[in-house]
Amino acid sequence: MGFNIESYLPDQLKNNIILFYKGNVDSDVINHILDTVEDKMIQVNDQSRLRKKVYNVLVESLQNLYHHVDKVPDDFEDQTSEKFGMLIVQKVDRGYKIITGNFVKADNVERLEEKIKKINRSSHEEIKELYKFILNHQRISAKGGGGLGLVDIARKTGNKLEYTFKEYNDKYSFFYLDILVNEDN
């Protein structure tokens, strides 16, 4: 099957990439990515507040990849990755874009999309309240989370979560999450 995860990325993502990764997401990869991005932000002399915000959102994004990816489809080219994910960090005007991608089982797409839509409909105050509610009432899921990750990303960035699902086959879609982290919020 000729599915190429990079072919769905917009052309504007070809510029100012400070990190591109696709493959298995494990603790060593996560640590390497965090160190690399932090070093590159220091080199370009970004403000410490922006660096901290990008780093925190990057941690949350990588944890989402690590904890919530579904197994790759049987016919996907990379069968060696237990937890296959994709990450792009791009320097943009007044901030960074963090784009993640991973496979999601088709029967989980609707639930994930509803969760993102609910977050995007919420005001900043409502997101802060939702964050507190989840912290105080969370039940740990089978994958180890309480549903806090996307809410925390929206809370920290103050921006809407952009996303796309690209159908891979009748059992899987590839989920792209596009997060803007900028100086303004």
C-alpha positions as CSV (number, residue, x, y, z in Angstrom):
1,M,0.0,0.0,0.0
2,G,1.5,3.3,-1.0
3,F,0.7,5.3,2.2
4,N,3.3,7.9,2.9
5,I,2.8,9.9,6.1
6,E,4.9,12.8,4.9
7,S,2.8,13.3,1.7
8,Y,-0.1,14.6,3.8
9,L,2.0,17.4,5.4
10,P,1.4,20.9,4.0
11,D,4.1,22.5,1.9
12,Q,4.7,25.2,4.4
13,L,6.1,22.6,6.7
14,K,9.1,22.2,4.5
15,N,10.7,25.4,5.9
16,N,12.4,26.1,9.2
17,I,12.2,22.5,10.5
18,I,14.4,22.2,13.5
19,L,13.5,18.5,14.1
20,F,11.9,15.8,12.1
21,Y,11.5,12.3,13.5
22,K,9.5,9.2,12.6
23,G,9.9,5.8,14.1
24,N,9.7,4.0,17.4
25,V,8.9,6.3,20.4
26,D,10.6,5.1,23.5
27,S,12.2,6.8,26.5
28,D,15.6,7.1,24.9
29,V,14.1,8.8,21.8
30,I,12.0,11.1,24.0
31,N,15.1,12.2,26.0
32,H,17.1,12.8,22.8
33,I,14.3,14.8,21.2
34,L,13.9,17.0,24.2
35,D,17.6,17.6,24.5
36,T,18.0,18.4,20.8
37,V,15.1,20.8,20.7
38,E,16.1,22.6,23.8
39,D,19.7,23.0,22.5
40,K,18.4,24.4,19.2
41,M,16.1,26.9,20.9
42,I,19.0,28.1,23.1
43,Q,21.2,28.5,20.0
44,V,18.6,30.8,18.3
45,N,18.3,32.7,21.6
46,D,14.6,32.3,22.1
47,Q,13.1,33.9,25.3
48,S,13.2,31.6,28.2
49,R,9.4,31.8,28.7
50,L,8.9,30.6,25.1
51,R,11.5,27.9,25.5
52,K,9.8,26.6,28.7
53,K,6.4,26.6,27.1
54,V,7.6,24.8,24.0
55,Y,9.5,22.3,26.2
56,N,6.4,21.6,28.3
57,V,4.1,21.1,25.3
58,L,6.7,18.9,23.7
59,V,6.9,16.7,26.8
60,E,3.1,16.4,26.8
61,S,3.1,15.6,23.0
62,L,5.7,13.0,23.3
63,Q,4.0,11.4,26.3
64,N,0.8,11.3,24.2
65,L,2.7,9.5,21.5
66,Y,4.4,7.1,24.0
67,H,1.2,6.2,25.9
68,H,-1.6,6.4,23.3
69,V,-0.3,5.2,20.0
70,D,-2.1,2.1,18.5
71,K,-0.1,-0.7,17.0
72,V,0.9,-0.1,13.4
73,P,-1.3,-1.9,10.8
74,D,0.0,-5.2,9.7
75,D,0.8,-3.9,6.2
76,F,2.6,-0.7,7.2
77,E,6.2,-0.4,6.0
78,D,7.7,-0.1,9.6
79,Q,6.9,-3.3,11.5
80,T,9.9,-2.8,13.8
81,S,8.4,0.0,15.8
82,E,6.3,-1.0,18.7
83,K,5.1,2.5,19.2
84,F,5.4,4.3,15.8
85,G,5.1,8.0,15.8
86,M,6.1,11.1,13.9
87,L,7.2,14.5,15.2
88,I,8.0,17.7,13.6
89,V,9.1,20.9,15.4
90,Q,9.1,23.9,13.2
91,K,10.2,27.5,13.9
92,V,7.4,29.9,12.9
93,D,6.9,33.6,13.2
94,R,6.9,34.4,17.0
95,G,6.9,30.7,18.1
96,Y,6.9,27.0,17.1
97,K,4.7,24.4,15.6
98,I,4.7,21.0,17.1
99,I,3.2,18.4,14.8
100,T,2.7,14.8,15.9
101,G,1.3,11.8,14.0
102,N,0.4,8.3,14.9
103,F,-2.0,5.5,14.0
104,V,-5.4,5.4,15.6
105,K,-7.8,2.5,15.3
106,A,-10.8,3.5,13.3
107,D,-13.2,2.8,16.1
108,N,-11.3,5.3,18.3
109,V,-11.4,8.2,15.8
110,E,-14.8,9.5,16.6
111,R,-14.2,9.6,20.4
112,L,-10.8,11.4,19.9
113,E,-12.3,13.9,17.5
114,E,-15.1,14.7,19.9
115,K,-12.6,15.2,22.7
116,I,-10.6,17.7,20.6
117,K,-13.8,19.5,19.4
118,K,-14.9,19.9,23.0
119,I,-11.5,21.4,23.9
120,N,-11.6,23.7,20.9
121,R,-15.1,25.0,21.8
122,S,-14.1,25.8,25.3
123,S,-12.9,29.2,26.5
124,H,-9.5,29.5,28.2
125,E,-11.3,29.7,31.6
126,E,-13.4,26.6,30.7
127,I,-10.2,24.7,29.8
128,K,-8.6,25.7,33.1
129,E,-11.7,24.4,35.0
130,L,-11.7,21.2,32.9
131,Y,-8.0,20.7,33.7
132,K,-8.7,21.1,37.5
133,F,-11.7,18.8,37.3
134,I,-9.7,16.0,35.5
135,L,-6.8,16.4,38.0
136,N,-9.2,16.0,40.9
137,H,-11.5,13.3,39.5
138,Q,-9.4,11.4,36.9
139,R,-9.5,7.7,36.5
140,I,-6.4,6.2,35.1
141,S,-7.1,4.6,31.7
142,A,-5.7,1.2,30.5
143,K,-3.0,3.2,28.7
144,G,-2.0,5.1,31.8
145,G,-3.6,8.5,31.3
146,G,-6.5,10.3,32.7
147,G,-7.4,12.3,29.6
148,L,-5.3,15.3,30.7
149,G,-2.8,15.6,27.9
150,L,-4.8,17.4,25.2
151,V,-6.5,19.6,27.8
152,D,-3.1,20.5,29.2
153,I,-1.7,21.4,25.7
154,A,-4.6,23.7,25.0
155,R,-4.3,25.2,28.5
156,K,-0.5,25.9,28.1
157,T,-0.7,27.2,24.5
158,G,-4.0,29.2,24.6
159,N,-4.5,28.1,21.0
160,K,-6.9,25.7,19.3
161,L,-5.7,22.2,18.5
162,E,-5.6,21.7,14.7
163,Y,-5.9,18.1,13.6
164,T,-6.4,15.8,10.7
165,F,-7.3,12.1,10.3
166,K,-6.2,10.4,7.1
167,E,-7.7,7.0,6.5
168,Y,-5.1,4.3,6.1
169,N,-7.5,1.4,5.7
170,D,-10.9,0.3,7.1
171,K,-9.3,-0.4,10.5
172,Y,-6.8,2.5,10.9
173,S,-6.4,6.2,10.4
174,F,-3.3,8.3,10.8
175,F,-3.8,11.1,13.2
176,Y,-2.0,14.4,12.8
177,L,-2.0,17.0,15.7
178,D,-0.8,20.5,14.9
179,I,0.0,22.6,17.9
180,L,1.0,26.3,17.8
181,V,3.1,27.5,20.7
182,N,3.7,31.2,20.5
183,E,4.9,34.1,22.5
184,D,1.6,35.8,22.7
185,N,-0.3,33.5,25.0
